[in-house]
Amino acid sequence: MHEHYTHTVGPPLLRYVTLAVGYRHAGAPPGVHVGMPSGTLTLVVPFDEPLVLSGAGLSRRTSFEGVLAGLVTAPTRIHHEGRQHGVQLALTPAGVRALFGLPAAELAGRSVELEDVVGRVASFLRDELQGYATWPERFAAIERIVLRLMRDNDSGREAAPEVMEAWGLIRRGRGSTPVAAVASQVGWSRRHLEHRFHGEFGITPKSAVRLTRFERSVAAVRDPRRSLADVAAQCGYADQSHLAREWREMAGLPPSRWRVEDGLAFVQDDRAARSAAWGHDDTH
């Protein structure tokens, strides 16, 4: 069984949730999925059994009843016994502030138990979602609970507009915008930008550029018709060797290997779901 459902969030959440997916997989061999780094934070509510993660700030395999993961520049490994079932949201840094009243920096480089952030709402959310029979019903419930969280966490604390403008410039630049140009455009020195940016997101502007460029390369590598040299050139890498080095650091394996294993692992072609921060990219 391989099931993916992609939900389109309503207008109040468009700034905050870039992807919402439900998934159910069963009958596969036990293995390890690679959760790719991206420019979004990840919220996962697993059903049936806990989510078991390692890597990306975790010193050992750790079980989560619900997880909120910050921005990272290394892979998160999801260990499974051949079955997975749950929902996943990709959150913008602005979304993390709106939902939880936290800057993304407080979650950078780590994964935390959702209950540690929202308390009993986490178990309520899991129980509520498992009580519905269909994905549309579950995501309607998610939207209600998320909007309630936003109201409850309306502390009025927002990031400095210059910091958010810098983030937007980097993201819209798709990994090709020089940090100096970003600093100039927001009217800050590069040093001041780096200090304020790191304080809000937990990563440097340079790392944000790397993440954005890497994300772009993941989408390009998925196309088997594209040569890796062409992907490197299109995505702003110096050459194919540079692309491979970045992939080893950020994905834990070179793109040539991932491309083959990804093709073997996927039985569906839901590109929107597969582009999630923690897409189901298998290494067995």
C-alpha positions, -999 to 999 in steps of 0.1 A, spaced: 0 0 0 13 34 -10 -9 64 -4 -1 101 -6 -26 130 -2 -16 166 -9 -37 192 8 -41 229 -3 -43 251 27 -68 280 30 -58 316 25 -51 324 62 -23 298 62 -7 304 28 22 325 42 29 299 69 24 264 54 41 256 20 31 220 19 7 197 37 7 160 30 -8 128 44 9 95 37 5 58 44 29 32 33 29 -5 42 45 -36 28 79 -22 21 111 -37 34 125 -21 66 149 7 58 159 43 63 144 73 46 165 104 40 149 136 51 164 163 29 174 197 43 153 225 30 143 261 37 112 250 56 107 237 91 90 203 94 61 192 116 51 156 115 23 138 134 28 101 130 -2 76 134 -1 41 147 35 42 160 62 68 169 85 83 143 122 72 149 148 97 138 186 100 138 211 125 125 207 163 122 215 171 158 204 138 174 231 119 191 212 86 188 180 71 174 151 89 191 114 82 190 89 110 186 51 109 192 51 142 172 81 162 159 89 197 151 123 200 132 142 232 126 164 243 97 193 220 92 221 216 67 225 178 71 201 149 65 176 136 90 173 98 89 138 83 94 140 46 105 110 24 97 99 -12 97 83 -11 63 53 10 72 47 47 78 15 66 84 9 102 93 7 139 83 35 164 75 35 201 73 63 223 58 63 255 78 80 288 69 100 306 96 71 331 97 48 302 103 68 290 133 65 324 148 27 326 141 19 291 154 43 288 183 56 323 191 92 312 185 119 324 161 131 296 139 165 300 156 152 282 187 147 250 167 177 253 143 198 221 139 175 199 160 143 180 162 121 183 193 90 165 206 60 185 196 45 182 231 75 201 245 64 231 223 26 230 225 19 208 255 -13 187 255 -24 201 222 1 176 206 -17 145 219 -51 161 213 -41 168 176 -29 132 171 -60 117 187 -83 141 168 -67 132 134 -68 95 139 -106 98 146 -113 108 111 -117 84 82 -105 106 53 -76 129 45 -99 159 37 -115 156 72 -81 153 88 -67 184 71 -98 204 79 -92 195 116 -55 205 112 -65 239 98 -89 245 127 -62 236 153 -35 255 136 -57 286 134 -64 282 171 -27 280 179 -21 312 159 -48 330 179 -34 317 212 2 326 203 -6 361 191 20 378 212 26 406 187 63 396 184 74 397 148 108 395 132 125 427 121 112 435 86 148 438 73 155 402 84 123 389 67 131 409 36 166 393 35 151 358 39 127 365 10 154 379 -12 175 347 -7 145 324 -13 134 342 -44 169 343 -57 169 304 -57 204 301 -43 221 326 -66 219 359 -46 252 371 -31 250 378 6 266 412 1 238 422 -23 212 411 2 228 432 29 229 462 6 193 459 -4 180 458 32 203 487 42 225 469 67 262 460 67 270 424 59 282 418 95 250 433 110 229 412 86 247 380 96 242 387 133 205 395 131 198 368 105 214 341 126 195 354 156 162 349 138 167 317 118 196 300 135 217 298 103 238 323 85 227 340 52 254 320 34 238 287 48 204 299 37 217 304 2 232 269 2 199 254 14 180 272 -13 204 261 -40 204 226 -27 166 224 -27 166 236 -63 191 209 -72 170 182 -56 141 190 -79 164 190 -109 182 157 -100 148 140 -99 146 143 -137 165 113 -151 169 131 -184 191 157 -169 228 152 -167 244 161 -133 268 185 -151 237 203 -165 221 203 -130 252 218 -115 254 245 -141 217 254 -139 216 255 -101 247 277 -96 274 252 -86 309 257 -99 309 222 -115 296 187 -110 322 180 -83 310 210 -63 274 196 -66 285 162 -54 304 177 -24 274 197 -13 251 166 -17 274 145 5 273 171 32 236 179 30 221 146 19 247 122 31 252 106 -3 260 118 -39 232 127 -63 241 99 -87 233 73 -59 203 91 -46 188 93 -81 190 56 -86 177 48 -51 149 73 -54 137 58 -86 136 23 -70 119 35 -39 90 55 -53 60 38 -67 39 70 -70 47 101 -89 32 128 -67 58 155 -72 42 179 -48 44 154 -20 78 142 -30 92 177 -27 84 179 10 113 186 34 111 150 45 102 133 13 103 96 13 137 90 -3 148 55 6 183 41 14 178 5 25 
